[in-house]
Amino acid sequence: MKRKFEKLANHSFDILAILNIDGNFMFVNRAFSEKLGWSTHDLAGRNFQEMMIFSDQENSSNMLKSLSRGHPIIFSEAQFKHQNQSLYPMRWTAYPDLEESAIFLVIHEADIKMADGEIFKMAIEVSPTVIFIVRNEKFLYANLLAEKVFGYAQDEFIGRPLEMLIPPRLHNTHHAHHDRYNQQTFTRLMGTSLELPGVRKDGTEILLDIGLNPVYSPDGMMVVCSIIDVTKRKQAEVVAAQKIQQLESEIVTLDKLSMTDELTSLFNRRALFKHLELHYRLAQRESLSLSFLLADIDDFKGYNDDFGHPAGDEVLKLLANAMTTSFRRTDIVCRYGGEEIGVILPSTDASEAKMRGERLRKEIEEFEWPHRGITLSIGAATISPRIKQTASLGGVDDFISMTDIALYSSKRSGKNKTTHFNDLKTGSQKQISDWKRQHDTPADN
């Protein structure tokens, strides 16, 4: 079936690509290679954001997060990098499929106008999100999925006010938001804003994730609204949070002294493994992402040699306190051993884990330490049961090895750096096993 699909894709004149849920290329068709010079082999392991230059960098940084949560991006524009380093302006659409852990990318040259072909109409009709086109607060168009989500027939939307989908108690608030939006329009990506309540034809309230794309035409501004019903997802998040609380309650009953590091008052190595095992199992069972950070003080042996071990112990206590206050209440900070401190990050994907590691690294670098400055090298790793390549992991030990490999890379590439395992050209089960066999001790200072 895979070979048949690739043959079909290669016969298409459209520029097509398939990415994994982290945005890394898995396949590009012949049209992609002919237009942009890259083959599937050339792009293996490379992220699609590396191949694009966006005019709006702030929104572009949220695109992958939006896609990984199941929200499509319809007709965005960017300049694509050719293999010869030239740039091609393109219009692209991305449809994520969480069941397949894949993102399907369709690319067209930027001179294709929306009004010129059936491509635009086809894209919004088959979109896995509700699509509305609105002008002056009235519906001009509703796609087929709007019927299923809101209970109205497609033609019942046309010409009617947007307020029909907003609970009456929020009409005044909606008018205020609409007025502000008209004064300064902007593209609002899905998955990056607070969810808002909507109302179905039968009066049932649902929770909505809403994206807005302003489009300018000779007849005035229109807004393309992309909507996903996230009611079930929010309910699942509540259930997951309750199960995490249950796990935490069970852990509290354990002997606290046997689980606490005497110097830093953090959880010790034994507690870290118990917490990590519990959250690893929960992530697998509930299809949740789980990340782990491992932070190591750079050149700590030299610090102890210069200022004495009592001064080094004071640094460890200050670092433990700084890390405890830097992370969320649901995150778990533990002393892994020596000058290494680990952080378990439940329900945290790869991009967010790296961002939190980098934020910690900067905070520690800017902190006013006694005697001299302190920096951290940080390694990060993430598992997600939705991504098939993580299914071959041997459990918590392999997960920790991934983090240790990333930490080792930070050390070897100059220290004072955050590296995620996904950034490395590695990842096979054999490479993880080789690492565990060859590196019995933590990364050196």
C-alpha positions in Angstrom: 0.0 0.0 0.0 2.9 2.4 0.8 4.5 1.8 -2.6 1.1 2.4 -4.3 0.7 5.6 -2.5 4.2 6.8 -3.4 3.5 6.0 -7.0 0.3 7.9 -6.9 1.9 10.9 -5.2 4.8 10.9 -7.7 2.3 11.1 -10.6 0.7 14.2 -9.0 1.6 17.7 -10.3 1.0 19.0 -6.8 4.0 19.5 -4.5 3.4 17.0 -1.7 5.2 16.0 1.5 4.5 13.8 4.5 6.0 14.8 7.9 5.9 13.1 11.2 4.1 14.8 14.1 7.2 16.7 15.1 7.4 18.2 11.7 10.3 16.1 10.3 10.2 15.1 6.6 9.4 11.4 5.9 8.5 11.6 2.2 8.4 14.1 -0.7 7.0 13.4 -4.1 8.6 13.9 -7.5 7.0 17.3 -8.0 8.6 18.5 -4.7 12.1 17.3 -5.9 11.7 18.8 -9.3 10.6 22.2 -8.0 12.8 22.6 -4.9 15.7 20.2 -5.6 15.3 18.1 -2.4 14.7 14.4 -2.4 13.3 12.3 0.5 16.8 11.2 1.3 18.1 14.8 1.4 15.4 15.8 3.9 15.5 12.8 6.2 15.4 14.0 9.8 15.1 17.7 8.8 12.3 19.8 10.1 10.0 21.6 7.7 10.5 24.9 9.5 14.2 24.7 8.5 13.1 24.9 4.9 10.8 27.9 5.2 11.3 31.7 5.8 8.2 33.3 7.3 7.3 37.0 7.3 5.7 36.6 10.7 8.3 34.9 12.9 6.2 35.2 16.1 3.3 33.2 14.6 5.6 30.8 12.8 7.1 29.6 16.1 3.6 28.4 17.1 2.8 26.6 13.8 4.3 23.2 14.7 2.7 23.2 18.1 -0.7 24.0 16.5 -0.2 21.1 14.0 0.9 18.6 16.6 -2.4 19.2 18.5 -4.4 18.3 15.4 -5.1 21.8 14.0 -4.6 22.3 10.3 -3.1 25.4 8.7 -4.9 26.5 5.6 -3.2 28.5 2.8 -0.3 30.0 4.7 2.5 31.7 2.8 6.3 31.3 3.1 9.5 31.3 1.1 10.8 27.8 0.6 14.5 27.1 0.3 15.7 25.4 -2.9 18.6 23.1 -2.6 20.7 25.7 -4.5 19.8 28.2 -1.6 17.5 30.3 -3.8 14.0 31.1 -2.3 10.6 30.3 -3.9 7.4 32.1 -2.6 4.8 29.4 -2.0 1.4 29.0 -0.5 1.0 25.8 1.6 -1.7 23.9 3.5 -1.0 21.3 6.3 -3.4 18.7 7.5 -2.4 16.8 10.7 -3.6 13.2 11.3 -3.0 12.3 14.9 -4.0 8.7 14.4 -1.2 8.2 11.8 1.1 10.6 13.7 1.7 12.4 10.4 1.2 15.8 8.8 0.3 16.0 5.1 1.7 19.1 3.3 0.3 20.4 0.0 2.3 23.2 -1.6 1.5 25.5 -4.5 3.3 28.4 -6.2 2.2 31.7 -4.7 0.8 33.0 -8.0 -2.2 30.6 -7.7 -5.1 32.7 -6.7 -7.9 31.5 -4.4 -10.6 32.6 -6.8 -9.0 31.0 -9.8 -9.5 27.3 -9.0 -11.4 24.6 -7.2 -8.4 23.9 -5.0 -9.5 26.4 -2.3 -13.1 25.1 -2.3 -12.0 21.5 -2.2 -9.6 22.2 0.6 -12.1 23.8 2.9 -14.9 21.3 2.1 -12.8 18.3 3.1 -11.0 20.1 6.0 -11.1 18.2 9.3 -12.0 21.5 11.0 -15.1 23.6 10.7 -14.5 26.4 8.2 -16.6 29.6 8.0 -16.1 32.7 5.9 -17.5 35.8 7.6 -18.0 39.4 6.4 -19.5 42.1 8.6 -20.4 39.5 11.3 -22.5 37.4 8.9 -21.8 34.0 7.3 -20.9 33.9 3.6 -19.9 30.3 3.7 -19.9 27.2 5.9 -18.3 23.9 5.1 -19.8 20.5 5.4 -18.3 19.7 8.9 -20.2 22.8 10.3 -23.4 20.8 10.0 -22.1 18.0 12.2 -20.5 20.2 14.9 -23.3 22.8 15.2 -26.4 21.0 14.1 -27.4 23.5 11.4 -27.7 22.7 7.6 -25.1 24.5 5.5 -27.6 26.8 3.9 -29.0 27.8 7.4 -25.8 29.6 8.1 -25.7 31.8 5.0 -26.6 35.4 5.7 -27.2 34.9 9.4 -25.2 36.7 12.1 -22.3 35.1 13.8 -24.1 35.6 17.2 -26.2 32.5 16.5 -23.2 30.4 17.6 -22.4 32.4 20.7 -24.1 31.9 24.1 -26.4 34.9 24.8 -24.6 35.8 28.0 -21.5 36.5 25.9 -23.0 38.7 23.2 -21.7 41.9 24.7 -18.2 40.5 25.2 -18.2 39.2 21.7 -19.1 42.7 20.3 -16.2 44.2 22.2 -13.7 41.6 20.9 -15.0 42.1 17.4 -14.6 45.8 17.5 -11.0 45.5 18.7 -10.2 42.9 16.0 -11.6 45.2 13.3 -9.3 48.0 14.5 -6.2 45.8 14.2 -6.7 42.6 12.3 -4.2 39.7 12.6 -3.9 36.0 12.0 -4.6 34.0 15.1 -3.4 30.4 14.9 -5.4 27.6 16.4 -4.0 25.9 19.5 -2.4 29.1 20.9 -5.3 30.9 22.5 -7.9 30.3 25.2 -10.8 28.1 24.2 -14.2 29.9 23.9 -17.7 28.6 24.5 -20.1 28.1 21.5 -23.7 27.0 21.3 -25.3 24.3 19.0 -28.7 24.5 17.4 -30.2 22.4 20.2 -28.8 24.9 22.8 -25.9 22.6 24.0 -22.8 24.5 24.8 -19.4 23.2 23.5 -15.8 24.4 23.9 -14.2 25.7 20.8 -10.6 26.4 19.6 -10.9 29.2 17.0 -8.4 30.4 14.5 -8.8 33.6 12.5 -7.4 34.5 9.1 -8.2 38.0 7.6 -8.6 38.0 3.8 -8.9 41.2 1.8 -11.0 41.4 -1.4 -12.5 44.1 -3.6 -15.7 43.8 -1.7 -14.0 44.3 1.7 -12.4 42.3 4.4 -13.5 38.7 5.0 -12.4 36.5 7.9 -11.8 32.8 7.5 -12.6 31.1 10.8 -11.2 27.7 11.5 -12.9 25.9 14.4 -12.4 22.6 16.3 -14.7 21.3 19.0 -12.3 20.6 21.9 -15.0 19.6 24.5 -13.9 15.9 24.5 -10.2 16.8 24.6 -10.7 19.1 27.6 -12.7 16.4 29.4 -9.8 13.9 28.7 -7.3 16.4 30.1 -9.4 16.7 33.3 -9.4 12.9 33.7 -5.6 12.8 33.1 -5.1 15.5 35.7 -7.2 13.6 38.2 -5.1 10.4 37.6 -1.9 12.4 38.1 -3.3 13.7 41.4 -4.1 10.1 42.3 -0.5 9.1 41.5 0.8 11.9 43.6 -1.3 10.9 46.5 0.0 7.4 46.3 3.6 8.7 46.2 3.0 10.9 49.3 2.4 7.8 51.3 5.9 6.5 50.7 8.6 7.0 53.3 9.6 10.6 52.8 13.1 10.2 54.3 14.0 7.4 52.0 12.9 9.6 49.0 14.6 12.9 49.9 18.1 14.1 49.2 19.5 15.3 52.5 21.6 18.2 51.1 19.1 19.8 48.7 15.8 18.5 50.2 14.8 17.5 46.6 13.6 14.0 45.8 16.5 11.7 45.5 17.5 9.3 42.7 15.3 6.5 44.0 12.3 8.8 44.1 13.1 10.0 40.6 13.0 6.5 39.1 9.7 5.8 40.9 8.1 9.0 39.7 9.4 8.5 36.2 8.2 4.9 36.0 4.7 6.0 37.1 4.5 8.9 34.7 6.0 6.8 31.9 3.2 4.2 32.4 0.5 6.9 32.5 1.8 8.5 29.3 1.7 5.1 27.5 -1.8 4.3 28.8 -3.4 7.7 28.3 -1.5 8.7 25.0 0.1 11.7 26.7 3.5 13.2 26.0 6.2 13.0 28.7 9.5 14.9 28.8 12.6 14.6 31.0 15.4 17.1 31.5 18.8 16.4 32.9 20.8 19.5 34.0 24.5 19.3 34.9 26.6 22.1 36.4 29.5 23.0 34.1 33.0 22.8 35.5 31.7 22.0 39.0 34.9 20.1 40.0 36.9 23.2 39.3 34.5 25.2 41.5 34.9 22.8 44.4 38.7 22.8 43.9 38.8 26.7 44.0 36.4 27.4 46.8 36.0 24.2 48.7 33.2 21.6 49.0 31.1 23.6 51.5 30.9 26.4 48.8 30.0 23.7 46.3 27.2 22.4 48.6 25.8 25.9 48.9 25.6 26.1 45.1 23.7 22.8 44.9 21.2 24.1 47.5 20.7 27.4 45.7 20.3 25.6 42.4 17.8 23.2 43.8 15.7 26.1 45.2 16.0 28.0 41.9 14.8 24.9 39.9 12.0 24.2 42.3 10.6 27.7 41.8 11.2 27.8 38.1 9.0 24.8 37.1 5.3 24.1 37.5 3.7 22.5 40.5 3.0 19.3 38.5 6.7 19.0 37.4 9.0 16.9 39.5 12.5 18.1 40.4 15.0 15.4 41.7 18.7 15.2 42.4 19.9 12.6 39.9 23.4 12.3 41.4 26.4 14.5 42.1 25.8 17.9 40.4 23.1 16.5 38.1 19.4 17.4 38.7 16.6 15.9 36.7 13.1 17.3 36.0 10.1 15.2 35.0 7.7 17.2 32.8 4.2 15.5 32.5 2.1 16.3 29.5 4.9 18.2 27.8 5.9 17.9 24.2 9.4 18.2 22.7 9.3 21.8 21.7 7.9 22.9 25.1 10.5 20.8 26.9 13.4 22.4 25.0 11.9 25.9 25.7 11.7 25.2 29.4 15.2 23.9 29.5 16.5 26.9 27.7 14.6 29.2 30.0 16.1 27.5 33.1 19.6 27.7 31.5 19.3 31.5 31.0 17.9 32.0 34.6 20.9 30.1 36.1 23.4 32.0 33.9 22.0 35.4 35.0 21.7 34.5 38.7 24.1 36.2 41.1 26.1 33.3 42.4 28.7 33.6 45.2 32.3 33.6 44.1 31.7 33.2 40.3 29.1 32.5 37.7 27.5 29.1 37.3 26.1 27.7 34.0 24.2 24.5 33.1 24.4 22.0 30.3 21.0 20.5 29.8 19.8 17.4 27.9 16.1 16.8 27.1 14.1 13.9 25.7 10.4 13.3 25.0 8.2 10.3 24.5 4.8 10.4 22.8 2.8 7.2 22.3 1.3 8.7 19.2 4.7 8.7 17.5 5.4 5.2 16.3 9.2 5.4 16.4 9.1 5.7 20.2 7.3 2.4 20.5 10.5 0.4 20.3 11.9 2.0 23.4 12.9 -0.5 26.2 11.2 1.6 28.9 12.4 4.1 31.4 16.1 3.1 31.1 16.1 3.9 27.4 14.2 7.1 28.0 16.9 8.3 30.5 19.6 7.2 28.0 18.1 9.5 25.4 18.3 12.4 27.9 21.9 11.5 28.8 22.9 11.4 25.1 21.4 14.9 24.6 23.3 16.1 27.8 26.5 14.6 26.5 26.0 16.6 23.2 25.5 19.8 25.2 28.8 19.2 27.0 30.7 18.3 24.0 29.5 21.2 21.9 30.6 24.0 24.3 28.5 23.6 27.5 26.0 26.2 28.7 23.5 24.8 26.2 20.2 23.0 25.9 20.0 20.0 23.5 16.9 17.9 22.8 17.4 14.3 21.7 15.3 15.0 18.7 17.9 17.5 17.5 20.5 14.8 17.1 21.1 12.6 14.1 20.6 9.5 16.2 17.8 7.6 17.8 17.8 3.9 16.8 17.5 1.2 19.5 21.0 0.0 18.7 22.5 3.5 19.2 20.7 3.8 22.6 22.0 0.3 23.6 25.5 1.2 22.5 25.4 4.4 24.6 24.3 2.5 27.7 27.1 0.0 27.3 29.8 2.6 26.6 28.9 5.4 29.1 28.6 4.0 32.5 29.0 7.4 34.2 27.3 10.8 33.7 28.7 13.3 31.1 31.9 14.8 32.5 32.4 18.4 33.6 
